[in-house]
Amino acid sequence: MNERHEVARMIAGELLPAEKDIDTAIVRNARLTIAVVEGRTKLRLPLTTGQEGLELVSKANASLVEARGLMAEAHIAFRATQSEIGLDAFSYGDIVECPPSKANATPLVRVA
């Protein structure tokens, strides 16, 4: 049991920073997008200036957002593994409750 606990701590020690790093990359990429658009505007350059680069940055951001979702799914999977190996009684540093699995997700409803 001690070995399982230690391995779980090691994994959590890498998982949580990896999730944070992806969020940080998304924010930095958004700032880059803003800089490109504002820079072109400030210099009064044609709309097509930097378009190819902007499209590539946008695709990179979409990939980062997809990676973020995959990390959330991995987090859920690791939480299930934690339970499977008998470590339900332990917490490994989550700041907030883990996201619900898709199977248990409550559908969104519109409120007045």
Residue, then its C-alpha position, 0 to 999 in steps of 0.5 A: m500500500n505504501e508503494r502504491h501511495e508513493v507512486a500515486r503521489m509521484i503521478a499527481g506531482e506531474l499531472l497537476p503541473a502539466e494541467k497548469d502548464i497547458d492553461t498557461a500556454i493557452v493564455r500565452n498563445a491568446r496574448l500572441t494572437i492579440a499582439v499580432v492583431e493589434g500590431r497590424t492595426k497599430l502599423r496600419l498594415p493590410l488585413t492580409t499582413g501576417q494572416e498565415g502566421l495568425e492562422l497557424v497560431s490559431k490552429a496551435n491554440a485549438s490544439l492546446v484547447e484539445a490537449r487541455g480536454l484530453m488532460a482533464e479526461a486523463h485526470i478522471a481516468f487516474r482518479a478511477t485508477q486511484s479508486e481501483i487500487g484502493l487509494d480512495a482515502f488519499s488526496y493528491g493535491d487537487i485544488v478543486e474537486c475533479p471534473p465529473s466523468k462524461a457519463n455522470a455529466t449533468p446536461l446544461v439547462r437554460v435559466a431565466 
